[in-house]
Amino acid sequence: MEFRADDRPDPLDIEFLEAQIRREASAATGLGEEVELAIVLREGGAIVAGISGWTWGDCCELQNLWVDPAHRGRGLATQLIVAAEAEAAARGCSQTVHLTYDFQARALYEKVGYELVGRVEGFPSGTDLLWFRKGLTHAESLAEWETSRGTTGDSIVGATGQPGEHN
């Protein structure tokens, strides 16, 4: 056996480790398999915004949210969060969580109803790591998603389909 740190690990090695953890978690909890969740907005074939994470059992973790700087300030991040929540609720999720940093989107998550449930100070130095949680119901999430579609001239519908559809 050899221990070796690698700053550019083989993606297949990482995929293997993650698959083993998911398999063991599924067997231990009986909650089934983790299912990826991603909503991507494209313009001219290029990704300009998106959100991704996963659902498992009755929970969802949103891991990545990004909007191209040229498209910020138009409500796309809010629409993406709300659409992801609606999809998670449609999959039977009762809550969602998101890990972010204090310098990133704290105000956004608080604006859309997330509660700060954890903080690690100085992670990394100069900022804090924040853990947010929000309870979900299918009817409320779908209503929020429908409402958010009308708040800006930009709609994510054309890129993602309706919540519950898997494109």
Rosetta silent file (secondary structure, phi, psi, omega in degrees, C-alpha in Angstrom):
SEQUENCE: MEFRADDRPDPLDIEFLEAQIRREASAATGLGEEVELAIVLREGGAIVAGISGWTWGDCCELQNLWVDPAHRGRGLATQLIVAAEAEAAARGCSQTVHLTYDFQARALYEKVGYELVGRVEGFPSGTDLLWFRKGLTHAESLAEWETSRGTTGDSIVGATGQPGEHN
SCORE:     score description
SCORE:     0.000 S_00000001
   1 L     0.000  143.021 -179.084    0.000    0.000    0.000 S_00000001
   2 L  -134.211  129.802  173.549    1.168    3.484   -0.822 S_00000001
   3 L   -93.965  129.363  179.887   -0.139    6.825    0.468 S_00000001
   4 L  -146.617  123.633  174.908    0.231    9.607   -2.068 S_00000001
   5 L   -80.468  142.067 -176.872   -1.231   13.108   -2.098 S_00000001
   6 L  -138.257  121.491  179.163   -2.281   14.291   -5.532 S_00000001
   7 L   -86.525   -3.745  174.156   -3.256   17.836   -6.477 S_00000001
   8 L  -138.472   68.007 -176.967   -4.610   16.634   -9.845 S_00000001
   9 L   -67.500  155.703  175.933   -6.269   13.303   -9.072 S_00000001
  10 L   -64.438  124.799  179.371   -7.725   11.164  -11.795 S_00000001
  11 H   -55.783  -29.416  177.797  -11.444   12.085  -12.038 S_00000001
  12 H   -68.312  -32.576  176.060  -12.239    8.360  -12.256 S_00000001
  13 H   -66.083  -43.615  178.913  -10.593    7.832   -8.849 S_00000001
  14 H   -64.354  -44.251  178.312  -12.760   10.571   -7.317 S_00000001
  15 H   -59.037  -41.141  178.152  -15.847    9.156   -9.034 S_00000001
  16 H   -60.898  -48.995 -179.833  -15.011    5.720   -7.597 S_00000001
  17 H   -59.802  -46.609 -179.727  -14.682    7.079   -4.043 S_00000001
  18 H   -62.878  -39.745  179.374  -17.937    9.034   -4.295 S_00000001
  19 H   -64.391  -38.529  178.846  -19.774    6.001   -5.714 S_00000001
  20 H   -65.557  -42.955  179.252  -18.585    3.832   -2.813 S_00000001
  21 H   -63.435  -45.357  179.343  -19.752    6.395   -0.250 S_00000001
  22 H   -62.462  -42.283 -179.734  -23.148    6.754   -1.972 S_00000001
  23 H   -61.118  -47.089 -179.373  -23.554    2.959   -2.185 S_00000001
  24 H   -67.319  -38.929  178.448  -22.786    2.487    1.509 S_00000001
  25 H   -64.682  -41.717  179.272  -25.019    5.408    2.548 S_00000001
  26 H   -62.627  -44.293  179.782  -27.878    4.027    0.474 S_00000001
  27 H   -65.450  -39.157 -177.027  -27.476    0.574    2.017 S_00000001
  28 H   -72.264  -32.609 -173.859  -27.254    1.977    5.561 S_00000001
  29 H  -102.969  -23.701 -176.156  -30.280    4.277    5.296 S_00000001
  30 L    72.293   17.899 -177.057  -32.561    2.549    2.810 S_00000001
  31 L   -90.121    4.175  179.810  -33.239    5.925    1.165 S_00000001
  32 L    85.258 -169.619 -175.981  -32.327    4.840   -2.343 S_00000001
  33 L   -87.119  151.209  171.941  -29.799    6.335   -4.692 S_00000001
  34 L   -70.769  138.710 -179.515  -28.629    9.921   -4.898 S_00000001
  35 E  -121.980  125.717  179.736  -30.014   11.642   -8.028 S_00000001
  36 E   -63.828  150.875  176.395  -28.202   14.548   -9.672 S_00000001
  37 E  -136.753  124.431  178.584  -30.066   17.827  -10.155 S_00000001
  38 E  -147.333  138.030  174.120  -28.891   20.503  -12.591 S_00000001
  39 E  -130.418  122.916 -175.639  -30.527   23.458  -14.293 S_00000001
  40 E  -125.463  134.235  176.119  -28.460   25.296  -16.875 S_00000001
  41 E  -105.382  125.553 -179.073  -29.314   28.447  -18.802 S_00000001
  42 E  -115.705  148.493  173.476  -27.652   28.773  -22.198 S_00000001
  43 E  -134.700  118.259 -177.314  -27.414   31.695  -24.575 S_00000001
  44 L    59.874   30.724  178.972  -26.095   30.960  -28.047 S_00000001
  45 L    88.139  -16.136 -179.178  -24.944   27.553  -26.820 S_00000001
  46 E   -92.980  140.824  176.686  -22.793   29.002  -24.011 S_00000001
  47 E   -71.925  126.517  177.683  -23.681   28.493  -20.350 S_00000001
  48 E  -114.318  -12.972  177.758  -24.568   31.844  -18.760 S_00000001
  49 E  -168.312  155.695  176.719  -26.030   30.569  -15.487 S_00000001
  50 E  -175.552  165.046  176.464  -26.755   27.375  -13.643 S_00000001
  51 E  -141.274  143.494  178.424  -27.362   25.545  -10.417 S_00000001
  52 E  -147.298  160.146  178.603  -26.516   21.970   -9.514 S_00000001
  53 E   176.659 -143.353 -179.332  -26.672   19.563   -6.643 S_00000001
  54 E  -156.913  160.943  171.621  -28.445   16.331   -5.809 S_00000001
  55 E  -120.617  150.393 -179.698  -31.489   14.855   -4.151 S_00000001
  56 E  -157.174  121.432 -176.566  -31.492   11.837   -1.874 S_00000001
  57 L    60.708 -123.111 -179.320  -34.455   10.498    0.034 S_00000001
  58 L  -108.552   27.146 -179.815  -36.360   13.552    1.210 S_00000001
  59 E  -133.964  160.824 -179.103  -33.485   16.037    1.061 S_00000001
  60 E  -136.662  137.960  169.885  -31.651   18.158   -1.484 S_00000001
  61 E  -118.402  121.373  174.233  -28.228   19.752   -1.424 S_00000001
  62 E   -92.484  118.428 -171.669  -27.622   22.622   -3.826 S_00000001
  63 E  -103.140  -34.489 -174.800  -23.870   22.701   -4.344 S_00000001
  64 E  -134.074  128.129  174.571  -23.143   25.117   -7.177 S_00000001
  65 E  -135.268  126.315 -178.705  -24.865   28.332   -8.217 S_00000001
  66 E  -147.860  138.869  172.957  -23.295   30.634  -10.787 S_00000001
  67 E  -130.110  129.759  177.579  -24.442   33.497  -13.012 S_00000001
  68 L   -54.059  136.537 -178.469  -22.137   35.062  -15.594 S_00000001
  69 H   -52.170  -33.530 -179.600  -21.203   38.593  -14.441 S_00000001
  70 H   -69.755  -16.064 -177.679  -22.762   40.079  -17.594 S_00000001
  71 H  -110.305    5.153 -178.997  -26.125   38.528  -16.640 S_00000001
  72 L   -75.825  159.250  178.825  -26.183   39.394  -12.927 S_00000001
  73 L    83.028    9.210 -177.945  -28.727   41.754  -11.423 S_00000001
  74 L  -115.183    9.344  177.355  -31.584   40.354  -13.533 S_00000001
  75 L    85.517    6.346 -177.262  -33.011   37.856  -11.056 S_00000001
  76 H   -65.980  -39.533  179.922  -31.527   34.742  -12.649 S_00000001
  77 H   -61.721  -43.849  177.820  -29.953   33.438   -9.425 S_00000001
  78 H   -61.843  -45.686  179.291  -33.287   33.716   -7.630 S_00000001
  79 H   -61.068  -40.671  179.812  -35.083   31.981  -10.513 S_00000001
  80 H   -64.415  -45.229  178.868  -32.500   29.184  -10.529 S_00000001
  81 H   -60.583  -47.940 -177.519  -32.806   28.606   -6.770 S_00000001
  82 H   -64.046  -40.990  177.969  -36.592   28.615   -6.917 S_00000001
  83 H   -64.896  -40.596  177.885  -36.658   26.263   -9.930 S_00000001
  84 H   -65.058  -39.948  177.437  -34.235   23.875   -8.188 S_00000001
  85 H   -63.150  -42.079  179.205  -36.389   23.961   -5.050 S_00000001
  86 H   -62.856  -41.749  177.808  -39.510   23.189   -7.123 S_00000001
  87 H   -64.991  -43.259  179.087  -37.743   20.237   -8.753 S_00000001
  88 H   -61.710  -44.631  178.675  -36.516   18.993   -5.366 S_00000001
  89 H   -62.564  -39.796  177.955  -40.032   19.274   -3.916 S_00000001
  90 H   -62.946  -27.326  177.464  -41.431   17.424   -6.957 S_00000001
  91 L   -85.601    1.698  177.275  -38.962   14.640   -6.148 S_00000001
  92 L    96.235   11.753 -179.413  -40.350   14.443   -2.615 S_00000001
  93 L   -78.184  139.553  178.222  -37.781   16.569   -0.794 S_00000001
  94 L  -105.331   -6.538  178.287  -38.900   18.351    2.373 S_00000001
  95 E  -157.616  158.796  175.554  -35.752   20.428    2.796 S_00000001
  96 E  -137.746  150.860  178.029  -32.743   21.758    0.968 S_00000001
  97 E  -130.394  157.429  176.265  -29.340   22.920    2.151 S_00000001
  98 E  -148.750  134.061  177.117  -26.561   24.977    0.617 S_00000001
  99 E  -101.432  128.230  179.787  -22.984   25.586    1.705 S_00000001
 100 E  -148.070 -177.511  179.465  -21.499   28.963    0.725 S_00000001
 101 E  -112.494  154.062 -177.643  -19.080   31.602    1.940 S_00000001
 102 L   -56.956  -33.730 -178.122  -19.807   34.858    3.732 S_00000001
 103 L   -81.019   -7.302 -177.674  -18.385   36.906    0.820 S_00000001
 104 L   -92.415 -113.284 -165.875  -20.602   35.150   -1.730 S_00000001
 105 L  -106.700   34.544 -177.687  -24.386   34.981   -1.797 S_00000001
 106 H   -54.839  -50.084 -178.115  -25.424   35.218    1.850 S_00000001
 107 H   -60.621  -36.910  179.175  -27.973   38.006    1.250 S_00000001
 108 H   -62.247  -49.043 -178.644  -29.474   36.081   -1.675 S_00000001
 109 H   -63.894  -39.820  177.547  -30.106   32.936    0.371 S_00000001
 110 H   -65.233  -38.099  179.808  -31.595   34.933    3.227 S_00000001
 111 H   -62.884  -35.732 -177.836  -33.829   36.824    0.743 S_00000001
 112 L   -94.576   15.243  169.003  -35.280   33.586   -0.640 S_00000001
 113 L    97.573   11.620  177.487  -36.020   32.185    2.815 S_00000001
 114 L   -81.375  146.469  178.367  -32.968   30.196    3.847 S_00000001
 115 E  -107.598  133.233  175.679  -32.007   30.059    7.514 S_00000001
 116 E   -72.577  118.686 -178.133  -28.365   30.123    8.611 S_00000001
 117 E  -114.558   -7.688  178.868  -27.880   26.900   10.579 S_00000001
 118 E  -161.950  150.628  179.744  -24.083   26.706   10.774 S_00000001
 119 E  -147.407  135.212  171.369  -20.944   28.781   10.504 S_00000001
 120 E  -116.545  110.497 -176.904  -17.247   27.948   10.516 S_00000001
 121 L   -74.094  143.863  177.057  -15.287   31.118   11.209 S_00000001
 122 L    65.759   37.383 -178.451  -12.033   31.748    9.365 S_00000001
 123 L  -128.464   96.096   -9.381  -12.620   29.074    6.719 S_00000001
 124 L   -76.463  179.129 -178.039  -10.580   30.048    4.804 S_00000001
 125 L   -49.643  133.792  177.439   -8.855   32.925    6.565 S_00000001
 126 L    95.681   -8.230  177.852  -10.679   36.201    6.065 S_00000001
 127 L  -149.872  172.951  178.534  -14.150   34.741    5.534 S_00000001
 128 L  -119.598  147.792  173.264  -16.611   32.303    7.059 S_00000001
 129 E   -88.900  131.895 -175.680  -18.164   29.137    5.686 S_00000001
 130 E  -120.384  139.217  179.403  -21.977   29.261    5.960 S_00000001
 131 E  -117.746  116.840 -178.381  -24.502   26.420    5.989 S_00000001
 132 E  -109.521  151.424  178.203  -28.070   27.362    5.010 S_00000001
 133 E  -138.751  146.051  175.203  -31.292   25.328    5.224 S_00000001
 134 E  -143.606  133.129  173.902  -34.825   25.813    3.900 S_00000001
 135 E   -76.778  148.364 -177.935  -37.932   23.688    4.373 S_00000001
 136 L  -126.659  146.402  163.492  -39.861   22.814    1.207 S_00000001
 137 L  -131.486  146.472 -175.787  -43.400   21.901    0.262 S_00000001
 138 H   -60.053  -46.786 -176.235  -44.283   20.999   -3.304 S_00000001
 139 H   -63.644  -45.450 -179.864  -47.189   23.446   -3.621 S_00000001
 140 H   -66.142  -41.362 -179.668  -45.271   26.411   -2.186 S_00000001
 141 H   -64.672  -41.315  178.787  -42.142   25.662   -4.237 S_00000001
 142 H   -65.989  -40.531  178.438  -44.123   25.370   -7.465 S_00000001
 143 H   -64.285  -41.482  177.706  -45.987   28.626   -6.704 S_00000001
 144 H   -63.111  -40.672 -179.111  -42.697   30.426   -5.980 S_00000001
 145 H   -64.321  -45.526  179.151  -41.236   29.082   -9.227 S_00000001
 146 H   -61.406  -42.061  179.324  -44.246   30.239  -11.251 S_00000001
 147 H   -65.173  -42.376 -176.588  -44.076   33.694   -9.597 S_00000001
 148 H   -65.564  -27.221 -179.702  -40.322   34.058  -10.161 S_00000001
 149 H   -64.342  -25.884 -177.408  -40.722   33.438  -13.888 S_00000001
 150 L   -95.483    2.367 -173.904  -42.644   36.688  -14.195 S_00000001
 151 L   -86.328  -10.883 -177.291  -40.222   38.872  -12.220 S_00000001
 152 L  -149.516  161.048  176.951  -37.738   39.495  -15.019 S_00000001
 153 L   -70.288  -15.285  179.851  -37.542   39.448  -18.783 S_00000001
 154 L   -95.091  126.718  177.900  -35.180   36.487  -18.506 S_00000001
 155 L  -121.143  140.512  178.274  -36.833   33.141  -17.991 S_00000001
 156 L   -87.497   -2.283 -174.663  -35.085   29.883  -17.365 S_00000001
 157 H   -58.288  -46.957 -176.836  -38.023   27.922  -18.744 S_00000001
 158 H   -60.230  -28.013 -178.211  -36.682   27.608  -22.277 S_00000001
 159 H   -90.359  -21.794 -169.172  -33.447   26.110  -21.022 S_00000001
 160 H  -122.160  -17.339 -172.724  -34.795   23.806  -18.363 S_00000001
 161 L    77.736 -174.049  179.375  -38.381   22.789  -19.021 S_00000001
 162 L   -79.266  152.870  172.528  -40.926   22.603  -16.226 S_00000001
 163 L   -56.076  140.811 -178.360  -39.965   21.377  -12.750 S_00000001
 164 L    97.238  -21.599  175.979  -40.316   17.624  -12.691 S_00000001
 165 L   -86.690  141.804 -179.696  -39.167   17.213  -16.299 S_00000001
 166 L  -113.503  102.968 -177.717  -35.725   15.731  -16.736 S_00000001
 167 L   -90.505    0.000    0.000  -33.970   17.207  -19.777 S_00000001
